[in-house]
């Protein structure tokens, strides 16, 4: 190696203002591409933007001239209608959202989006102290469906080798007791799972007297409150970090900075708007998150109303990363259902069982203090008896000994300022 090269000074790290400028310029280019792509190739957006001059959107001000989109609109539209012309399903991966609002949604991810999903995961895990030799357990809603297009982690390379050898993927639908036995033998270093799962696992350890130790735990799905963080950390002796993401956005959206100063937005892959009554809020004010994904080329997501609330902040993070920050993410919450016999039923299992019944439009599962379970259904067809019977049949298999009542309602509304929970347990903590 040339000695002159070795002695050359390192390129200085750009100051924060320069980082932000570079980031905004990159966002502008990506925003223009995804809007033009959606307008020219996706029937859903062609119809939505009908009558508008072909948009040339290069910044957030231009984006705000376009209509917002909510989950109801996307869910009633067939997947092909929301998919870009020329997209091959066989080269994409099909994802179904968790349905935490009671309304699951299907999206396709192409190879580019999947690679960015991997890169975002690698960044947050590396910043939390996860290294290639760590044993990782990753909980998922279900096994991945769809095409065989690999992610970057499935391909060759040192990181892929360690990840595939030392990462275990499990589903929420399995028996929690089986997971406990598996963890006791395999002894993973890292657990990545929804907050209710981590709390359910902690309660099971307390009840059975089993001890598990994780070095790092990454939670998601439900806002991690201080009580839950302390409870999970004390039970497992872990450093606990929170994460905010959704399948519609290609996975990770924002991740808690190790300095605990807020959540860093993955601004290279998404643009977030924070709105109140349709208008942008100022820094330090709560607003509903509206999301535009730069790499959702297969099924684009533009100005998507997530229903989640967060507070954008302008503070410079002590970590120096330069990514924008948010605080106090108020996402919808879901809970484990516990039985008097000591079984724990994951919200993902409940959502899948009831949400997949033909004719069910929306639903709410509530476990009362006496362990009984009440289910409200919004049914999207005239014949309701067959839908109710199928829901009751599935519930009898799912909940077994617990009493279940099923009722049909016209709508399911959120009460006051409480976060909507599609699966909610009111059992004492």
N, C-alpha and C positions, 0 to 999 in steps of 0.2 A: 504494500500500500504506500502511496506517495506521502512523504513526510510533510510536504507543503499543504496537502489536503488536511492532514490531521491537525495542523496548527492553525487552520483557518478558523476565525471566530464563528460561533454558532449564530444562526439567524435569531435575532431578538424576538421574544414573544410580543405580539402587538398589544397596545393598551386596550382597555375595555371598550372605549368609544369606537376604535377601529374594528374590533371584533363585532360589535353591534352593527356597524355600517356594512361590513362584509356579509353578515347574516341577513340583513334586510335586503340587500341587493340579490342574494341567492333566493330568498323567499319570493321576491318580485318575479324573477325568471320562472321559478317553479309554478307560481300561481297563474301566470299567463298561460303556461303550457297546459295545466290541468283543466282550466276553464275552457280553453280552445278545444281541447280533446273531448271534454264532455259535451260541449255544444255541437261539435261536428259529428260525433260518433255514437252518442248514447240517446236512444229514443226518449227515455224519461226526461232528460234535460232539454232535448229539442222541443218537447211539448211544454215543459215548464217555462221555458224562455220564449215561447211563441209570441210574436208581436214585438219583441225587443230587437233592437239593432244588434247584429252579431257582436257580442261583448269582446272587448279587448281590455282585459282586466290585468293591471300590473301592480296594484297595491290594494291595501285594505279598504280604502275609500271607494275604489271602483268595485270591489267585491260587494260592498253594502248596497249597491244598486240592484243586485240580483235577489230573487226571492229566497226566503229561508225554506228549509226542508225539515220535516219531522219524521219520526219513526212510523207513524200511521201511514203517511204517504208512501214510504219506501216498502212497508210490509205488504200493502195491498197490490203493489206493482209486481208482476212476475219477474223472476230473476233475469230472464233473457231481455226483458224490456229495460232493465237497469244496467245491462252489460254492454260494453262497447262493441260495436260492429267489428267482426273479424277476430274476436277473442275465442280461442280454443279452450273449452272447458277441460280437456284432457291435459293441458299444460298448466292448469291452475289448481290451487287448493281451495276446497269449499269449506267455509267456516260458518257455523251457526252461533249467533250471539247467545249469551247466557240466559237471556230472557228475564233479567232482573226487574224489568218493568211489567212483566207478564206478557210481553209481546216479542218473541224471538224473531230474529231477522237473519237471512242468509246473504253472504257476500262471497265473492271470488277474489283470490289473491294470485297475482302472477309471480314469476320468478324474481323480478326486480323488487317488488314489494316484500316478498318473503326474505330476500337478502337484507333489506333494510330492517325488517323485524328482528332478524338475528343480530345485526349490528347494534341496534338499540338495546337489546337484552344484554349483549356482551359489555356495552359501556356501563350500564347501571350496575351489573354484577361486579365488574372490575373495580368500580369506585367504592363498592361496599366491602371490598377485600376478598372477593371470591377469586380463587386461582385455579389453574387447569387440573391440579391433582385433588381438588376438593370433591367429595361425593355430594351430588346434588339430587334432591327429590323435587319434582315439578308436578303439581296437581293441575289437572285440566278438566274441563266440563265433560269431554268425551274423547274417544280416539279420533284422530284426524281423519276426515273423509275427503274424497275428491281425488284429483289427479296425482300423478306420481312425481311432479316437479320437485326436485330436492331444494332445500335451503342451503345456504353456504355452509352451515354446520354439518349437513349430510355429506358434503363433498370431501375431497382430500384435504390434507393439511394437519399440522400439529394440534391446533385447537380442536378441530373436528374429531381427531382421534381420541383425545382425552374426554371431550364432551360425550361422545357416543359410548365410550367405555364406562364413564363414571357418572352419567346422568340417568336417573330412573324417572319415567313418566307414569304417573298413576291417575286414575279418574276418581271424581268425587262420588260416583255411584257405588263404589266398593264399600264393604263393611269397614267402619272405622277401627274396629277391634283387630281386623286383619292387618290394617296399616300399622297399628301399634306393634303387633308382633313382628312385622317386617322391619320396622325401624329399629327395634330392639336388637335384631340380628345384624342388619346391614350397617347401622350406625352412621347415617349421613351427617355431613357437616353443615349443609345448607338445605333449608326448606322454603319453597316458593309456593304460596297457597293463599286462598281467600281468608280474610280475617275471621269469619265465622268458623271456618275449618280449624284454624289454629286454636281458637277458643274452645271448640268442641274437643279437640285432641287434648288440650290442657285439662279440661274437666274430666275426661276419661282417665288420664294419668292420675289425677287426684283420687278418683273413685276406686281404681284398681291398685293403687300404690306403686305403679310402675314409674320408673325414672327415665326420661329421655333428655339428651343434651344436643342442642344445635348451636353452632358457633354464630351463624347468621340466619335470620328469617326475613323474608320479603313478603309483606302482606298486600292484599289488593281487594277489590270488590266492594268494600265498605270502608267508610272513613275510619281511620285508626284513632280512636279517642285515647286520652291519656291513661284512663283506667285499663283499657284493653292492652295497650302497649306494655304497661307495667306488669299486668297479670301474665301475659305471654312471655315477657322477658324473664320474670322471676321463676316461672315454671320450668323453662327450658334452658336458662342461663345464656340466652342469646342476645346479640345485638339485633334489634328489630327495626326495619326500615319499611316505609310505606311506598306504594306505587299506584299510579292511576293510569288505567288503560281500558281499551275496548276493542273488540274484534273489528268493528266497523272502521276503525282508524288504523288497522294494521298492527294492533297490539299496543305497545307502550305509548302513552301520551306525555306523561310527566312523572318524575321520580324524585323522591325525597333526597335532598342534599345531605351528605353525611354530617354537615355542620348543623343540621336541623333548622336552617334559616328559611326553608320553604321547599317547594317542589320545582325542579328545573323542567321547563317545557322542552320537548324534543323538537325545537323550532326548525330544524333542517327538514323535518318530514311532515309537520302539521302547522297550520295557522289557526290560532284560537281567537275568537271574538268573545267579549264579555258584555252581554246586553241586559238591560232592564227595560221592559215595555218596548222592546225593539230598538232602543237607543244605547249606544256604547256608554259604559260606566267609566268613571275616573279611577286612577290608581288608588288602591286602598278601599274601594267600594265593591260590594258583592254583585256579581252578574252571572246570568246563565251562560254556560259555555256553548258556543256554536263553533263547530269544527269543520275545517277543510283539510282533507288529506292530499298531500302532494303526490303520493305514489300509489293511490288506488286506481290504477289505470283500467283494471278489469271491470270493477263496479265502482265508479267514482262516487265520492262523498263530498258534497259542497254545501257549506253553510248549514250544517246538520245540527239541529237543536238536540243536545244530549239530555236535557232535563236536569243536569247537574249544575251546582252553584259553586263558584270559587271567587277568590279575591286576587286580582292582578296587582303586583307591586313593582315599583321601580327601583327598589333598593339594589345596590351592588352586593352580590354575595361574597362572603369572605373567602370562598374557595377559588375565586378568580376565573371561573369557567366562562362567564359571559353569556350564558343562556338565560332567557327571561324567567322570572319567578312567579309563582302563585302560592297562595296560602288558603287554609281553611276550605279544602275541597269538601263539599257537602253532597256526596253521591247518595244514590238510593241504597238502602240497606237490605240485606237478606240474612236469615238465621237458620241454624240447624234445628230440626224438630227432635226433641228427646222423648223417649217413652219411659213409663214407670218401671219397665223391666231393664232399663239401662242401655237401650239401643239409641244410636244417633243417626238420623237420616239427613243427608246433606241437602241444602236448598237446590243444588244442581239436579239431584235425582228427582226431587219433587217437581221442579219446573219442567224437566223433560217428560215425566210421566203424565202430567196434566196438560201441559202445553201442546203435546203431540196428538191429543184427542181431536179428531175432525169435528169442526163446528164450534170449538171453543175460541172465542175472540180475545177475551182477557179474563184474568182470574186473580183471586187473592186467597192465600192460605193463612189462617190465623190459628195459632195454638194458644188456648186460654190457660189460666193459672191452674186449673184442675186437670190438665193434660188433654182435654177434649180438643177436637180440631174442627174448625168451621171453614167451609170453602164457599166462596162467592164466584159465580160464573156469569160472564156475558157471552151469550150464545148467538152465533151468527147464522142461524137457520130457524125455520118455523118449527120443525120437529125437535122438541127439546128432550123428550123422554129418553130417547136412545142415547143422547149425549150424556145425560145425567147418569144413566145406568152404567155407561162405560167409565165415567169418572169414578163412580162408587166402586166399581169392580177393581179398578186400578188402586184406589185408596185402601181397599180391604187387603190387597196384597202388600201395599207399601207400609201402612200403619198398623196392620194386624189387629192388636187388641185394643187400640185406642178408639173411643167413640168418634165418629165423623158425621157431620151434618153438611148437606149440600143444598145451596139455594141459588136460584136464578135471579139476577138483578139486571136493571137496564144499563147501569154504568157503575164504575168503581172510581170513587173520587178520593183524592188525598184530603185529609182533615187538617185544617189550620196550616201551621207551618211545619208539621211533622214530615219527615222524609218518607216517601212511599216505599213500603216493603211488600213485595209480592209474596214472600214467605216470612212470616213474622211470628216469633215465639215470645209470649209474655210470662214464661216461667221465670221465677226468681233467678238471678245470676248465680 
